[in-house]
Amino acid sequence: MSDDKSEADQMWHDWFMTDAFKVEKQLFRVFRFLPHDPRCKICYSPFSGLGGTLMRTLLGRKQSTLNPFFCNVCEDFAKKHPGGSEVEMSMLFVDVRGSTALSEQMTVTEFRSLINRFFIESTNAIAKEDGLVEKLAGDAVAAFWGAGFAGPDYVARTIRAAQNILKIMNREKIPVGIGVHAGAAYFGAMGSADGLVNISAIGDEVNTAARLASKAAAGEIIISERALERAGIDGNGFESRVLELKGISEPVTVRVVRA
């Protein structure tokens, strides 16, 4: 059993950090250009529209009834290979600022349309930079990048995705704040006794990224200095802040990028 777990843990490490699954990842890049949202958060296989029909007919991929964020193939893969590994990654969290006030100023239909546009545009910008959308929740999106599927410049691509999201949201007049960080986290398939499974990342660095996003005002990207360093970006031209973050013992030095 321990050998099986070790193999599964190594597999998740290789999936995230290396090109061991290069062919599959190239196929996933094709999937993401097929219409239509919603789609599998791992392989980008669409669930509806023409793209969904093609996936079901040609490849037998369809939306899982138990785990709606996955296709049946990715869900089965995660269930068969539970486990994970500590990996280096970059993280992006983005959420709508003042969503409660916005909802009070709009009809239910108008607010739903705004949140839907936010999800679609954010996830499209993330997918274009080969990010992995980890979750859509309420008025927020979380995504991760690793060298194995986004290339050696994965941190720079995370920052580029954040800048593109901010540009798009300004055009759409949707107020968002974004946090970007980089560090080590545990990544893999985590499940429950009732069959629910999730492919996710957890750890202090992930929490830091989420806290950075919570400190970003509308129209701001807060980027940790570590993320800028790993991206090879000189942050001296940006405003510097030192933040005390809830649940984080040490202050975090960040740079602020505005639209």
Secondary structure, 3 states (H helix, E strand, C coil): CHHHHHHHHHHHHHHHHCCCCHHHHHHHHHHCCCCCCCECCCCCCECCHHHHHHHHHHHCCCECCCCCCCEHHHHHHHHHCCEEEEEEEEEEEEEECCHHHHHHHCCHHHHHHHHHHHHHHHHHHHHHCCCEEEEEECCEEEEEECHHHHCCCHHHHHHHHHHHHHHHHHHHCCCEEEEEEEEEEEEEEEECCCCCEEEEEECHHHHHHHHHHHHCCCCEEEEEHHHHHHHCCCHHHCEEEEECCCCCCCCEEEEEEEC
